Amino acid sequence: MFTLITLQSKMQVRISLKAIFDIVNRCNEAQKQAVIDIGFGGLLGLKCTRIDHNMCQWLVQNFDPDTCSLTVHGRHLRLTCEEVHVLLGIRSEGNDVQFTGSIDAYPNIYEEVGAVKGIIPLNQLRVYLTESDGADDEFRRKFALYVLGAMLCPTTMTALSLSFVHAVKDVTGMGACNWAKVTLQFLVKGVRKYKMKLQRQATGCVFLLMVT
């Protein structure tokens, strides 16, 4: 279910636009409202299901993580949180997304999100989202986790680290989180590490560069 983006030889980023497209298009009205409530409402209108591999390769090479700008035909296009909001329709104001803290108030959360051996497999989240008709806290958490791992903050792995649990543990607070900011931060960090040769892959939402 994942699109493999080859940015150079041995350079890969995994995202799954088609799976997200399929999930949001099967959402019932209650689930759509839940998606809106947690700050991802714009994704309900996702139309793109494929990535242009060659374009992504070129865009990554022309993205400057230090200035957060993309150079296209001599023009410098600066990416901001507000731009991410406009392009993807995710919330761009509010609280920073947290990846640390206590889960004492949520004793069963690892089990709920399907954590296995220190990771959260994306395929298990996808299966749940393609079968569930509920719009409860479990749906909201799993939807957010899948979107983060499969589109907004992807790595080369088809799983999320357990730190992402902190981003979704407080369901009532998810709707006040700045998802655009964390998406942009992950992209900048991933491209910077790649260009500094600190990692072999440019990670993050390279799809964002394609729609800029």
N, C-alpha and C positions, 0 to 999 in steps of 0.2 A: 504493500500500500504506500510505499515511500518512493518519492522521486529522488534519484541520485544525481546530484549536480557535480560534475567534474570541472573544477576551476583550473586545474593544471594536472599533470600526471601526479598520481598519489594524493590529490587534493579533493576532498569530498565533503559535502554538507547534505544532511538528510532533512527534507521537509515533505509534507504530505498535503498539498493543496486539494487534491481530488478527494481525499478522505474527509477533510473539513467541509468541502463543498457538499458532499453526500450527507454528512451529519446535519448540517444546518438546514438542508432542504427536506429532511424528514422530521425536523422538530415540530411538535405540536404548538399550539398557541401559548400554553403555559410554559413550555420550555423556551420558546422565543422570548417571552417576558423575563424569564430567569437569566437568559444570556444578556439581555439589555440591562437588567438590574446589577449584574456583576461587572459591567463596563466594557463588554465586548459586542455591543449591539451592531456595530458596523459590519461585523463579519457575517451577519445574516444575509447580507447582500453580495457575498463573495461570488464572483463570476469566473475568475481565472482558475483553471485547473491544471495548467501545465507551465513549466519553466523553460525559458529559452536559455539553454546551457551556454551557448557561445556568448550571448549578450551578458549573462551573469559573469562570465570570465572577464570580459572587457570592463564591465562596471566595477568589479572589485579592484582591478588594476588602476582604475581612475578615481577611486574613492580615497580621500585623505582623512584618516581617522583623527588626526590632530586638529584639523579645522572643521571636521564633520561635514565636508563638502565634496560634491561630485563634480568633476570637470568634464563637460560634454561640449565638443566643438568650440573650445575656447571660453565657454561660459562656466561660471562657478555656481553651482546650485547647493546652497547650504541646507542641510537637514536639521530640523528642530523637532521638538516634541509636538508642536502644533501641526507641523507638516505630516508627522506620523499619524496624528489623529485624522487629518484630512484624507490621507491616502488609504488608511486601513479602517478608520471608523472606531478606533479604540480610545478609551478615556485618556486624556492628556493633562489632567489636573488632579490635585489631591495628594494623598500620602504616598511616600516612597514604598515600593514593594519590599517586604522583608524576607530574608532568607535564613535568619537565625532567630533564636528565642526559645521559650519554654512551650512544651506541648502538654504540660500537666493537666490542663483543662480539657484536653481532647485525647483521652487515654486510648481510644480505639481508632484513631485517625489513620495510622499506618495500614491497619487491616482494611479499613474502608476504601482507601485509594489503591489497594492492591499491591502494596510494597512487597517485594520478594528479594531476599538476599542483599539488602542495602540499596536497591534501586526500585523505580516505578516503571515497569514495562509499558511502553506506549501502545503496543498492540492490545493489551488487556483493557486499557482505557477506551480504545477505539471500539472494541467489541461491545463493551458496556453501552457506549453512546449510540451504537447502531441498533441496539435492541431495547433500550429503556424508553418508557413512555412517561416516566416520572420527572418532576421538576423540583425535587427536594434538595437538601444540602448536598447529598451525595452526587447528584447530577451536576450541580453548580461547581463543586470542587473538581470533579473528573473532567468536565468540559474545559475549565480553565487550565488544568494541568495538561490536557491533550493539546490545546491550542498553543500553550507556551512551548511544549516540547516538540511539536510538529510544525510550527510556523514562526512564532515570535522570538523564541530563544533556542533554536535548534543547535545541536552539536552533530558530531559524526555518529553518535550512538542512537539506538532506537529505544532509549530509556531516559528517565529523569533521575537526577540525584535526589536523595531524601530532603535536601535543603529546600526544595520547591514546596514541600508540605507547609512550610511556614508562610508561604505566599497565599495559601488558600485555607488555612486552618480556621480563621475567623470569617465565616461566610458573610456575616452582616457587614463587615468592613471592606469586603472585596470591591463593592461598588464605589468606594471612595479612594481606590488606589489608582496611581498614575501608571497605567500599563504601557502607554506610549514611551514614557521615559525609560523604563527597564528594557523595552524592546530596542530602543536606540542605543542604550548603554551596552547591551550584549553584542550588537552589530559592531560598534566602534571597538570594543575590546577584542572581538574575534578577528577583525581585519588588522588591527594594530599588531597583535601577537603574530599573525601570519606574516606580515610585512617585515617584522623584526626577526623573523625566523625562529620564534620561540615556540611555534607549533606548525605542523605541516599542513593544516587546513585553515581556511578562512571560515569561521563559524559565525552564527547569528543569522538574522533575517535578511539574506541577500535578495530575497524577493522584493523587499522594500526598495532596493536600488533600481530594480527593474520597472517599478511603477512610479518612480519619482518623476 
